[in-house]
Amino acid sequence: MTEVTFRSDMTVRLVKHSAADTDVTDAARVSTQGDEILEAFERDPERDKGLINFLVRDRHGSPFEHATMTFFVSSPIFVAREFFRHRAGFSYNEESGRYAELKPFFYVPSDGRPLRQVGKPGAYEFTLGTYKQFMAVSGDLRRISTEAYSSYKRLLDLDVAREVARMVLPVNIYTSFYVTCNSRSLMHFLGLRTKRENARVPSFPQLEIQMVADQMEEHFRTLMPETAAAFDKNGRVSP
């Protein structure tokens, strides 16, 4: 029997980027300077900082589309499906269960993951739940994942096509994908998929996709610190 690996983490790696605060300010200044922007000039960090804040505050978004990032993400399928709902400004390529044998990695929540939904849709909160509930979730996920992967391997051994055999697998199996986005679309994603006290518009992301979003935001802050600061200062609303 193939050994099954259980994880409770998400992987996010920055693959490549063309993303800096100056990409934003240079794109914005084309509006007033035209081809003069191509000439060498002395940069003023304080002016750039003020310009970026103005662009975010007054929702002039197009200059932010000129800074791009490509990430490699490894997450359970149910997280990827939430992620792929973000379409404007995003491009994806996912690992294919038709062409490659899926690896036996499955997601099981850590013991600190809230399990109970209290209230109704649109007006609810999550609480930790009981030890009994945690053991039931963890135990069932481990058992079903192990049984499902055994069935998957058995079908493959019977020469059943991968695209058919994968039907027995649950959505907590890990998939991997490339995602490329610009800083404007990334800020929109972060505004919806993170929960922050300073957000002008409240968001209620599922914990697992927030685990992905938090790592992407760390890279964003490193690459574009002034843009990230303006995003925070103006309520985490994408321009």
C-alpha positions as a printed Julia matrix, in Angstrom:
239×3 Matrix{Float64}:
   0.0    0.0     0.0
   1.28   3.49   -0.9
   2.09   5.61    2.13
  -0.17   8.65    2.38
   1.2   11.96    3.7
  -1.01  14.34    5.67
  -0.23  18.06    5.77
  -1.77  21.19    7.28
   0.33  23.8     5.45
   0.24  25.72    2.17
   3.22  26.32   -0.11
   3.69  29.65   -1.88
   6.9   30.45   -3.75
   7.69  33.55   -5.75
   8.92  32.24   -9.12
   9.67  35.51  -10.89
   8.57  39.11  -10.9
   8.68  42.42  -12.64
   7.32  44.35   -9.71
   8.58  47.49   -8.0
   7.02  50.7    -6.74
   8.81  52.54   -9.55
   6.88  50.49  -12.12
   3.75  52.17  -10.77
   5.1   55.71  -10.59
   6.72  55.56  -14.02
   3.5   54.26  -15.59
   1.5   56.98  -13.87
   3.83  59.78  -14.97
   3.43  58.88  -18.63
   0.05  60.62  -18.29
   1.74  63.98  -17.75
   5.27  63.55  -19.12
   4.8   61.42  -22.23
   8.06  60.23  -23.77
  10.05  62.37  -21.33
   9.61  59.5   -18.86
  12.19  57.54  -20.9
  14.88  60.1   -20.12
  17.09  59.76  -17.06
  15.9   61.83  -14.12
  16.64  62.04  -10.42
  14.1   60.11   -8.39
  12.53  61.59   -5.28
  11.38  58.78   -2.93
   9.02  61.08   -1.04
   7.32  62.24   -4.24
   6.99  58.62   -5.37
   5.48  57.69   -2.02
   2.97  60.54   -2.25
   2.05  59.67   -5.82
   1.41  56.03   -4.96
  -0.78  57.0    -2.03
  -2.73  59.4    -4.27
  -3.26  56.67   -6.88
  -4.55  54.18   -4.31
  -6.66  56.72   -2.41
  -8.37  58.11   -5.51
  -8.62  54.68   -7.2
  -6.47  55.32  -10.25
  -5.77  51.66  -10.8
  -4.2   51.14  -14.22
  -0.6   52.06  -13.23
  -0.6   49.1   -10.82
  -1.24  46.71  -13.7
   2.36  47.16  -14.91
   3.89  45.3   -11.94
   3.57  41.53  -12.25
   4.38  38.5   -10.1
   4.34  34.75  -10.76
   3.83  32.36   -7.86
   3.97  28.59   -7.46
   1.21  27.42   -5.11
   0.63  23.99   -3.6
  -2.72  23.67   -1.84
  -5.69  21.32   -1.5
  -8.01  21.25   -4.48
 -10.79  23.0    -2.54
  -8.46  25.98   -1.97
  -7.44  26.09   -5.63
 -11.09  26.17   -6.67
 -11.68  29.22   -4.48
  -8.54  30.84   -5.86
  -9.57  30.3    -9.48
 -12.67  32.41   -8.97
 -10.31  35.38   -9.27
 -10.11  35.91  -13.02
  -9.5   39.58  -13.83
  -5.75  40.1   -14.01
  -4.9   36.46  -13.19
  -3.46  33.64  -15.32
  -3.25  30.01  -14.2
  -1.68  26.7   -15.13
  -2.52  23.75  -12.88
  -1.09  20.28  -12.41
  -3.16  17.89  -14.52
  -4.68  14.72  -13.13
  -5.28  13.59  -16.71
  -1.62  13.49  -17.66
   0.23  12.86  -14.4
  -0.32  10.53  -11.47
  -1.39  12.59   -8.46
   0.82  12.34   -5.4
  -0.57  11.03   -2.07
  -0.56  14.34   -0.17
  -3.75  15.23    1.7
  -4.8   18.18    3.83
  -5.95  17.68    7.43
  -6.64  20.8     9.54
  -4.36  21.55   12.47
  -5.81  21.4    15.97
  -6.27  25.18   16.08
  -8.54  25.35   13.02
 -12.11  26.57   13.89
 -14.65  23.84   13.15
 -18.1   25.14   14.11
 -20.16  27.64   12.13
 -22.43  29.66   14.4
 -25.19  31.74   12.83
 -26.52  31.9     9.3
 -24.82  32.7     5.97
 -23.92  36.37    5.82
 -24.03  36.7     9.61
 -22.01  33.93   11.17
 -18.74  33.28   12.92
 -16.55  30.24   13.48
 -15.57  28.75   16.81
 -12.96  26.12   17.63
 -15.33  23.27   18.4
 -14.81  20.36   20.77
 -12.09  17.77   21.04
 -14.61  15.17   19.89
 -15.37  17.21   16.75
 -11.68  17.65   15.98
 -11.01  13.93   16.35
 -14.0   13.14   14.11
 -12.82  15.53   11.37
  -9.2   14.44   11.55
 -10.01  10.74   11.81
 -12.52  10.71    8.95
 -10.26  12.74    6.65
  -7.34  10.41    7.28
  -9.4    7.28    6.79
 -11.23   8.45    3.67
  -8.09   9.89    2.09
  -6.17   6.66    2.64
  -9.01   4.52    1.26
  -9.55   6.85   -1.7
  -5.9    6.84   -2.69
  -5.79   3.05   -2.44
  -8.79   2.91   -4.79
  -7.07   5.37   -7.13
  -3.91   3.24   -7.29
  -5.95   0.07   -7.78
  -7.74   1.59  -10.77
  -4.45   2.73  -12.26
  -3.04  -0.76  -11.81
  -6.06  -2.06  -13.75
  -5.02   0.28  -16.6
  -7.94   2.63  -16.06
  -7.21   6.07  -17.55
  -5.9    8.67  -15.09
  -8.74  11.04  -15.96
 -11.21   8.37  -14.79
  -9.29   7.0   -11.82
  -8.96  10.48  -10.27
 -12.74  10.64   -9.81
 -12.44   8.68   -6.55
 -10.16  11.28   -4.93
 -11.49  13.84   -2.4
 -10.94  17.6    -2.65
  -8.44  17.65    0.23
  -5.77  16.13   -2.03
  -3.05  18.63   -2.91
  -2.72  20.17   -6.34
  -0.13  22.66   -7.59
  -0.37  25.58   -9.98
   1.35  28.63  -11.39
  -0.48  31.91  -10.96
   0.57  35.19  -12.53
  -1.07  38.45  -11.5
  -0.45  42.17  -11.47
  -0.33  44.22   -8.29
  -3.8   45.66   -8.85
  -5.42  42.23   -9.14
  -3.33  40.98   -6.21
  -4.59  43.79   -3.97
  -8.15  42.9    -4.91
  -7.42  39.26   -4.01
  -5.86  40.26   -0.68
  -8.78  42.53    0.15
 -11.14  39.55   -0.12
  -8.97  36.68    1.09
  -7.43  38.18    4.24
  -9.1   39.4     7.4
  -7.6   42.6     8.79
  -8.8   45.07   11.42
  -7.93  48.07    9.23
  -9.95  46.86    6.23
 -12.57  49.38    5.15
 -14.75  46.57    3.82
 -14.95  43.49    6.08
 -14.03  40.13    4.57
 -14.65  36.6     5.79
 -12.16  34.33    4.03
 -11.87  30.62    4.63
  -8.82  29.97    6.78
  -7.02  27.82    4.2
  -7.09  30.38    1.39
  -6.05  33.08    3.84
  -2.98  30.92    4.58
  -2.1   31.25    0.89
  -2.97  34.95    0.73
  -0.84  35.79    3.78
   2.26  34.31    2.13
   1.57  36.13   -1.13
   1.2   39.37    0.78
   4.62  38.9     2.39
   6.2   38.78   -1.08
   4.13  41.76   -2.2
   5.33  43.83    0.77
   8.95  42.95    0.06
   8.74  43.82   -3.64
   6.49  46.88   -3.41
   6.67  48.3     0.13
   5.2   51.74   -0.66
   2.3   50.26   -2.63
   1.59  47.8     0.2
   1.72  50.64    2.74
  -0.73  52.74    0.69
  -3.01  49.72    0.34
  -3.07  49.41    4.15
  -3.42  53.13    4.77
  -6.45  53.41    2.48
  -8.46  50.56    3.95
  -7.12  47.66    1.87
  -9.35  48.46   -1.1
  -7.8   47.8    -4.5
  -7.62  50.89   -6.73
